[in-house]
Amino acid sequence: MSTLLHIASSPRGDKSESLRIADTFVDVYRETHPDDEVVTWNLWDGTLPEFGPAAAGAKMTFIAGEPLEAEEAAAWDAVQATVQRFLAADRLLFSVPMWNAGVPYILKQFIDVISQPGTIWGLDPHTGYEPLLAGTGRKAAVIYTSGVWGPALGPAFGINHQSTFFNDWLHWTGITDITEIRHHPTLTGDATQSREAALSDARSTAKTF
Ligand SMILES: Cc1cc2nc3c(=O)[nH]c(=O)nc-3n(C[C@H](O)[C@H](O)[C@H](O)COP(=O)(O)O)c2cc1C
């Protein structure tokens, strides 16, 4: 039995393109994987801890192998609980709108909270980073949406730091089985056709995910 975790990063509710595509994915996944657990986590729901002075301090104290004092210890406990929430799933669905050429800041916050030594990454001073989720059987589907940028457009419409950044982060953790579902209608394209193609991709990916 697998657990599918949908990590959503659009705050736009019913108006969201990425959430609509993700909902279709989840519906088909439920139909075709009736024994699996499905969990949705919209990162805007207030449960993602912040990663400010106490957490950043705790991370560096931890890496230095020193004891964590009260405030840092509490922040580190919240971080580790969030890491475990992520690790509890072996099937990952991310819905990711483009924001200012990159990803919504809440998704970067999520990355900063969960990318921790000993669980997500190791580091060898001579050979570099060790992706600790490699070989764990995890796979990811990522829904990328944008409104202006499109893969066929030139840099006047922005440069894609959305999927390049996010796919690189997944690879860095060791998750390399990645399926992309894209909806980039652009300002002059056919939005309905683009959406229908993305919904179709979502259905077919979910069936065998
Ligand atoms: C804060 C914000 C920033 C955005 N920045 C970009 C951008 O840089 N490039 C782009 O093509 N679209 C941009 N958009 C448009 C969204 O990427 C697009 O509408 C997408 O479908 C939104 O996903 P959602 O409907 O799931 O929220 C932006 C939208 C918002 C709300």
The ligand as an SDF file (V2000), in Angstrom:
LIG
                    3D

 31 33  0  0  0  0  0  0  0  0999 V2000
    2.0140   36.3220   -7.4040 C   0  0  0  0  0  0  0  0  0  0  0  0
    1.9270   35.8060   -8.8090 C   0  0  0  0  0  0  0  0  0  0  0  0
    3.0410   35.8550   -9.6330 C   0  0  0  0  0  0  0  0  0  0  0  0
    2.9870   35.3760  -10.9310 C   0  0  0  0  0  0  0  0  0  0  0  0
    4.1050   35.3950  -11.7040 N   0  0  0  0  0  0  0  0  0  0  0  0
    4.0880   34.8470  -12.9310 C   0  0  0  0  0  0  0  0  0  0  0  0
    5.2620   34.8160  -13.7230 C   0  0  0  0  0  0  0  0  0  0  0  0
    6.3180   35.2820  -13.3580 O   0  0  0  0  0  0  0  0  0  0  0  0
    5.1820   34.2490  -14.9690 N   0  0  0  0  0  0  0  0  0  0  0  0
    4.0300   33.7110  -15.4380 C   0  0  0  0  0  0  0  0  0  0  0  0
    4.0210   33.1850  -16.5460 O   0  0  0  0  0  0  0  0  0  0  0  0
    2.8930   33.7130  -14.6910 N   0  0  0  0  0  0  0  0  0  0  0  0
    2.9040   34.2690  -13.4620 C   0  0  0  0  0  0  0  0  0  0  0  0
    1.7570   34.2780  -12.7000 N   0  0  0  0  0  0  0  0  0  0  0  0
    0.5510   33.6370  -13.2280 C   0  0  0  0  0  0  0  0  0  0  0  0
    0.4070   32.2500  -12.6710 C   0  0  0  0  0  0  0  0  0  0  0  0
    1.5760   31.4750  -12.8040 O   0  0  0  0  0  0  0  0  0  0  0  0
   -0.7150   31.4920  -13.3800 C   0  0  0  0  0  0  0  0  0  0  0  0
   -1.9020   32.2350  -13.3350 O   0  0  0  0  0  0  0  0  0  0  0  0
   -0.9040   30.1270  -12.7720 C   0  0  0  0  0  0  0  0  0  0  0  0
   -1.8010   29.3700  -13.5020 O   0  0  0  0  0  0  0  0  0  0  0  0
   -1.3900   30.2970  -11.3490 C   0  0  0  0  0  0  0  0  0  0  0  0
   -1.6420   29.0240  -10.7810 O   0  0  0  0  0  0  0  0  0  0  0  0
   -2.9280   28.8580   -9.8720 P   0  0  0  0  0  0  0  0  0  0  0  0
   -4.0740   29.2340  -10.7480 O   0  0  0  0  0  0  0  0  0  0  0  0
   -2.9050   27.4200   -9.5080 O   0  0  0  0  0  0  0  0  0  0  0  0
   -2.7690   29.7520   -8.6810 O   0  0  0  0  0  0  0  0  0  0  0  0
    1.7790   34.8070  -11.4180 C   0  0  0  0  0  0  0  0  0  0  0  0
    0.6500   34.7640  -10.5820 C   0  0  0  0  0  0  0  0  0  0  0  0
    0.7150   35.2450   -9.3030 C   0  0  0  0  0  0  0  0  0  0  0  0
   -0.5000   35.1720   -8.4000 C   0  0  0  0  0  0  0  0  0  0  0  0
  1  2  1  0
  2  3  1  0
  2 30  2  0
  3  4  2  0
  4  5  1  0
  4 28  1  0
  5  6  2  0
  6  7  1  0
  6 13  1  0
  7  8  2  0
  7  9  1  0
  9 10  1  0
 10 11  2  0
 10 12  1  0
 12 13  2  0
 13 14  1  0
 14 15  1  0
 14 28  1  0
 15 16  1  0
 16 17  1  0
 16 18  1  0
 18 19  1  0
 18 20  1  0
 20 21  1  0
 20 22  1  0
 22 23  1  0
 23 24  1  0
 24 25  2  0
 24 26  1  0
 24 27  1  0
 28 29  2  0
 29 30  1  0
 30 31  1  0
M  END
$$$$
